[in-house]
Amino acid sequence: MMKRSLEGREGPAGYLMIERLTVKNFRCYESLDLEKLSRINIVVGENASGKTAFLESLFFAAAGSPEIALRFRALRGLGMMQAGRTRASYEALWRELFFNQNQNSTILARIQGSASNNYEVEVGLLPNFQPIISRVRRLFG
């Protein structure tokens, strides 16, 4: 017997789902690995417990662009900033994204999804503090 979807359809409705999220050295998460995510997930917790950082990690993994640091600042009401080519400018832009603001580590955000829709973003800083971003699509498929 086929199960009915929430919309009343029989069988799967064809939605792309996030099945697993792995995050390392991002904001308040030194290491986070969530599996078996459902179609509907409710995120609850105390103030400053990581709910926003969790949602940002999903956005970060899917975006894969240096522009993401600027968007996070704007979404948090911190305003836009001009990224110059100085060490101080790169530190100011990227510092808050790293766990414990440790820019010697590397941020990893990986989404494993249904239908081989998988994304991975890795961010580190070179000695001259320019960001290195690599994005791999269909990593597991």
Salt bridges, closest charged atoms under 4 A:
GLU7 OE2 - ARG39 NH2 2.78
GLU10 OE2 - ARG4 NH2 3.34
ASP33 OD2 - ARG20 NH2 2.51
GLU35 OE1 - ARG20 NH1 3.95
GLU56 OE1 - ARG27 NE 2.50
GLU56 OE1 - ARG76 NH2 3.04
GLU67 OE2 - ARG71 NE 3.40
GLU91 OE2 - ARG87 NE 3.15
GLU96 OE2 - ARG27 NH2 3.96
GLU96 OE1 - ARG73 NH1 3.67
GLU120 OE1 - ARG110 NH2 2.64
